[in-house]
């Protein structure tokens, strides 16, 4: 199972990014748990959706150790670094299509915590929203979260600004697409102007003009990308009260999805 969840090629990208273990105040203590075993356990929680307390002992990692290390790695920024590393490998092989980016969001139910709010699509129950910006093929380049009652348009600037400088097969690193496609929720003149200032051509559906059929010709890839992310069962309902922990799982899911493209 370990090889299936964390192949050697993926671990080769992860291992150099693992932050050093925090020293215990009193020193001594037991030896550090194998980082690969901990990482594999975290991936299992993400993919299976199981609660931390139900983590199988076969991974050789205690529940407190797995959760504590997950928190430490989240605070160290490991998941974003790993996502960028995988994107760098994809970019170096010419597998990222910058000709068009696509943006969208989706709501999910939440048990509470930061960045939650009454969901307008779930009878006002507490919820959060995930936001994804992908390349033309649906590879998640950046992800984010917000409360469910946050308007989708508020995610556009943060996601575009969060695009990392990604290695290219030829030439300098790249961090912006030629065009950005989005639905009518983003049809705001100020956002169009903001994109043009950054030399990104806005392809945002205009309210009362573009039909759903025309819109779907380019946007189906982002809907598929979001469906891929919701395939990780830990993301179907937000159990983490800590917004940073939920974003960590979302980023790791995006990373593994991108890695699958790399591994083909």
C-alpha positions, 0 to 999 in steps of 0.5 A: 500500500505504501508504494501505491500511495507514495511511489518512489518518484513522488517521495524523491520530490518530497524528501528534500523538502521535509523540514527538520524535526523540532527539538524536544525541550527536554532533549532525548526521547524516542528516535524520530519516526520515519518521515516517509511513513508519516507522509504515507499516513497523511496521504492515506487520511486524505484519500480514504477520508478516515479520522485521524484516530482511525489511522491503521497501525500498519503504517507504523505511525502513532496517531499523535505523531501523525497529526503533530507532524502534519501540523508542523509540516503545514506550519513550515509550508511544506505542501505549497513547496511540494506543489510547486516542485511537482509543477516545476517538473511538469513545466520542465517537460512542457506538460503545462499549457499556458495558452489558457487558464480556467477558474472556478469554485465549489461549495462543500459542507463544513463542521465549523471553524475559520473560513466557514459561513452559511452556504447559499446552496445548502439551505444556509448550513455551515460551509466552505468553498474551494477555489481552483485555477488550472491550466488549459488541461485542468492541472490545478496551478493554485488553490484556495478556500473561503467561507461558503457565503463569499462571492466567487469573484473575490478569489480571482486576484489571490489565485492569480497572484499566487501563481508561482514562477514555474520552470519551462522546457525552453526559456525563462520561468513562467507565471501567468497564462495568456488568457483566463476563462471564468464564468459569469460570477467573475463578470466585473469590469474592475477584474477585467481591467486588472487582468489586462494590466497584467497582460492576461486576456480576460475571457469571462462570460458576460451576463445576459450574453454568453450561453451556458453551451458556449461557456462549457466548451472551455470550462469543462476542464475546471469542473473535471479538475474540481471533481478530481479533488473531491475524489479525495474523500477528506475533501468531500466534507470539511472536518478540520476546524483549522482552515490552514489544515483544510487548505493543506489537504486541498493543496496536497490533493492538487499536488498528487493530481498533478503528479499523476500527470507527471507519472504517466 
